[in-house]
Each structure stands twice: as structure tokens, then as C-alpha cells.
């Protein structure tokens, strides 16, 4: 029983951390685009890649924490 509860907490914390990470990525991408509008395309592409990598952590947690 404790393992089931622990797995749920594990997944929830991973999702929370991922959401915070994606928020920071978006915040800094918007800030960087504001400072250098000419590099908006490169900044957007990098932000999408880093957001996808951050969200991948949740899928790993679901795989490890689920039954």
C-alpha cells in the first residue's frame, strides 16, 4: 500500500517540477525575444526542444511509478 502512495507522490512531484521548468523556459524565452527580436526563431525552437525534454521527465516518472 505504501508503495502505491509513494508512486503517486513521485509522479505528482515530477509533474510539478516539469510544470515549473516549462514556466521558466517560457519566461526566459519571452525575455530573450524581447531583448533580441531578430533571434526569435532560434529562441522559439530551442524553447520548444527544452520544454519537450522537461516534460519527458514526467513520462519517465509515470513509467517508474506506475504499476
N, C-alpha and C positions, 0 to 999 in steps of 0.2 A: 504494500500500500504506500509506504513512504517513497518507494522508487517512482511510482506513478505521479505523486505530488511533486517530487523533486524534478522529474522530467518536464512537467508543465511549467514550473518556475524557470527552469533552464530555457525553455523556448520563449517564454514571456520576456525574460531579461535580454535574450538575443534580439528579439523583435524591437524592444525598447531602445537598445543600443544602436540597432540599424536605423531606426527612425531618427534618432538624434544625429547620427552620422550623415544621413541623407539631407537633413536640415542644414547642417553645417556646410555640406558640399554646395547646396543651392545658394546659401547665404554668401559664401566666398566667391562662387561663380558670378553672382549678380554684382558683387563688389568689384571683381576683376573686370567684368564687362563695362562697368561704369567708368573705371579708370582708363581702360584701353578699348574703346568700341571697335577698333579695327581688327582686334583679335577675337571677336565674339564667336566666330565659327569654331575656332580651335578650342576656346574655353568651353563652349557648349559640348563639343564632342568629348573632351576629357571629363567633364562633369557627368555626362551620361555613363561613361565607362566606369568611373569611380562609384557612382550610385549603384550600378549593377553589381559591382564587386561587394559593396557594403550590404546589399540585400541578399547576396549569396550566402552570407553568414547565417541568415535565418533558415535557409533550406538545409544547411548542414546541421543546425540545431534541431530542426524537425526530424531529420534522418536519425540523429543520435539519440534524441529524447523520446521519440515515438516508439510504439511497440510494433 
